[in-house]
Amino acid sequence: SKSIEDGLWKRSTLTGVGLRGKTVGVIGFGAIGKEFADMCTKLAMNVLVAPPTGAISLLSKKAIEERRQAIANVGAEAAESLEELLRQSDFVSVHLPLTDQTRHFIGDKVLNLMKESAFLISTGRGGVVDEKALFNSLEGGRIAGAALDVFESEGPKLADDEVLMKLARLDSAVIVPHLGGHTEESQAAVWDCVMERVLEELN
C-alpha cells in the first residue's frame, strides 16, 4: 500500500512467493503444529516434521507410533533429522513451548542451516527464537525473511528492546503483536469456554 500511497506502480519489485509445491518444515508437532501441517498439505505443500526436541528414547513405543500415525494422517513426512528439515525447507514454522531446553532453540546454528531463500515463521512462544541471531541472519542475507507474532519482550516494555526494534525496521521482517488468535470470533470462543468452566465448577 505504501507504493500506491506514493503514487507509484512498482509491480516488478513486488513479486511474491507461491506456496504450491514448496516445502515447509514444522518444528513442534503438538495440537497447533498438527493443524498447521494439515493446512499446508491442503495448499499442496510438502510438509516435513522435525524429530521431537527431547530424546526420542524417552517416548514410549505407543507415543512414537501415535506420533508417526498423526504425521501420516495430515499427509506429512517425518524428517530424519532437524538438519535435513532445515536444508530442504522453503519455510520453517516453529510451534515449540518455551522451556529451558527450547529457549533460543532457533539460533545461529539453526539459521545457518536454512536455505538463503527460506523464510522463518514464529507464532508459538517468545524466547524460542534468538532475536539477535535472527536479526544478524536477516541483515546479512543468510535467510530471505521472517514473520514473528511472539517475542521475548511483550507489552509495555516492547519499545525498550533494542534488538526487536531493529528487527521491526527490516523490510525482510514482518512483526505483529501476538495477534495469532486475536479475532472477534476467537475472543468470543475463549469467553464461552471460561463461562462453561465457571458454570461447571458452580454446579
C-alpha positions in Angstrom: 0.0 0.0 0.0 3.0 2.3 0.6 3.9 2.4 -3.1 0.3 3.2 -4.1 0.2 5.8 -1.5 3.3 7.3 -3.0 1.7 7.2 -6.5 3.9 4.5 -7.8 3.2 1.4 -9.9 6.1 -0.8 -8.9 4.8 -4.3 -9.8 8.2 -5.6 -10.9 9.6 -5.0 -7.4 6.7 -6.6 -5.6 6.9 -10.2 -6.7 5.7 -12.7 -4.1 6.5 -16.3 -3.4 4.0 -19.1 -4.2 3.2 -21.9 -1.8 2.1 -24.8 -4.1 4.9 -27.4 -4.3 7.1 -25.7 -1.8 8.4 -27.5 1.3 7.5 -26.3 4.8 9.3 -27.6 7.9 7.3 -27.9 11.1 9.2 -27.8 14.3 6.9 -28.7 17.2 4.1 -31.1 16.4 1.6 -30.5 19.1 -2.0 -29.6 18.5 -1.2 -26.3 16.7 1.7 -27.8 14.8 -0.6 -30.6 13.5 -3.3 -28.1 12.5 -0.7 -26.0 10.7 0.7 -29.1 8.9 -2.8 -30.1 7.8 -3.5 -26.7 6.4 -0.2 -26.7 4.5 -0.8 -30.1 2.8 -4.3 -28.8 1.8 -2.4 -26.0 0.0 -0.4 -28.6 -2.0 2.7 -28.0 0.0 5.2 -30.7 1.0 5.4 -30.9 4.8 8.4 -32.1 6.8 8.0 -32.6 10.6 11.1 -32.3 12.8 12.1 -35.0 15.3 11.0 -34.3 18.8 13.2 -31.7 20.6 13.5 -34.1 23.5 15.3 -37.5 23.4 13.2 -39.9 21.3 14.3 -42.6 23.7 12.1 -41.0 26.4 9.0 -41.7 24.4 7.1 -44.9 24.8 6.6 -47.2 21.9 2.9 -46.2 21.9 3.7 -42.5 21.8 6.2 -43.0 19.0 3.6 -44.9 17.0 0.8 -42.3 17.7 3.2 -39.6 16.5 4.1 -41.5 13.4 0.4 -42.0 12.6 -0.5 -38.4 13.3 2.1 -37.2 10.8 0.8 -39.7 8.2 -2.8 -38.6 8.9 -2.1 -35.0 7.8 -0.2 -36.1 4.7 3.2 -35.0 6.1 6.6 -36.8 6.3 8.8 -37.2 9.3 12.3 -35.7 8.7 15.2 -38.0 9.7 16.9 -35.1 11.4 16.5 -31.4 12.1 19.4 -30.7 9.8 17.6 -32.5 6.9 14.5 -30.4 7.5 16.3 -27.1 7.6 18.3 -27.8 4.4 15.2 -28.8 2.4 12.6 -26.4 3.7 11.5 -23.2 1.9 9.6 -22.2 5.0 10.3 -23.2 8.6 7.5 -22.8 11.1 8.1 -23.0 14.8 5.5 -24.3 17.3 7.5 -25.1 20.4 6.6 -24.3 24.0 9.2 -22.2 25.9 11.2 -24.3 28.3 14.8 -24.3 29.5 15.6 -26.7 26.6 13.9 -24.7 23.9 15.0 -21.2 24.9 16.9 -19.8 21.9 16.4 -23.1 20.1 16.3 -21.2 16.9 19.7 -19.5 17.0 22.8 -19.2 14.8 23.3 -23.0 14.4 19.7 -23.5 13.1 19.6 -20.3 11.0 22.9 -21.1 9.3 21.5 -24.4 8.1 18.4 -22.9 6.4 18.3 -22.0 2.7 19.2 -18.4 1.8 15.8 -18.3 0.1 13.9 -19.6 3.1 11.5 -17.9 5.5 11.2 -18.4 9.2 7.8 -18.2 10.9 7.5 -18.0 14.7 4.0 -17.9 16.2 4.5 -20.2 19.2 6.3 -18.7 22.2 8.6 -15.7 22.6 12.1 -16.7 23.6 12.3 -19.8 21.4 13.9 -17.7 18.7 17.2 -15.9 19.5 16.1 -12.5 18.1 19.7 -11.1 17.9 20.8 -14.1 15.9 17.7 -13.7 13.6 18.5 -10.0 13.1 22.1 -10.8 12.1 20.8 -13.6 9.7 18.3 -11.2 8.0 20.6 -8.3 7.9 23.4 -10.4 6.4 21.1 -12.0 3.8 21.5 -15.5 5.3 17.8 -16.1 5.1 15.2 -14.4 3.0 12.7 -13.3 5.6 10.9 -13.9 8.9 7.5 -13.4 10.4 7.1 -13.2 14.1 4.0 -13.0 16.3 5.7 -13.6 19.6 8.8 -12.1 21.2 11.0 -12.2 24.3 9.7 -8.7 25.2 6.0 -8.1 25.0 3.7 -5.5 26.5 4.7 -2.0 27.8 8.5 -2.8 27.6 8.4 -3.6 23.9 9.9 -0.3 22.8 12.9 -0.7 25.2 14.0 -3.9 23.4 16.7 -2.6 21.0 17.1 -5.8 19.1 13.4 -6.2 18.5 13.1 -2.6 17.4 16.0 -3.2 14.9 14.2 -6.3 13.6 10.9 -4.4 13.2 12.7 -1.9 10.9 13.9 -4.5 8.5 12.0 -4.9 5.2 12.6 -8.6 5.4 10.8 -9.0 8.7 7.0 -8.9 9.5 6.4 -8.3 13.1 2.9 -8.3 14.7 2.0 -8.1 18.4 0.9 -11.6 19.3 -2.3 -11.5 17.2 -2.4 -15.1 16.1 -5.8 -15.8 17.8 -7.0 -12.2 18.1 -10.2 -12.2 16.2 -13.7 -11.4 17.3 -14.7 -15.0 16.9 -11.7 -16.5 18.8 -12.1 -14.0 21.7 -15.8 -14.9 22.0 -14.9 -18.6 22.0 -12.5 -18.0 24.8 -15.1 -16.3 26.9 -17.6 -19.1 26.1 -15.0 -21.6 27.3 -14.3 -19.6 30.5 -18.0 -19.3 31.3 -18.6 -23.1 30.7 -15.8 -23.9 33.1 -17.1 -21.5 35.8 -20.6 -23.0 35.5 -19.2 -26.5 35.7 -17.4 -25.6 39.0 -20.5 -23.9 40.4 -22.7 -26.9 39.6 
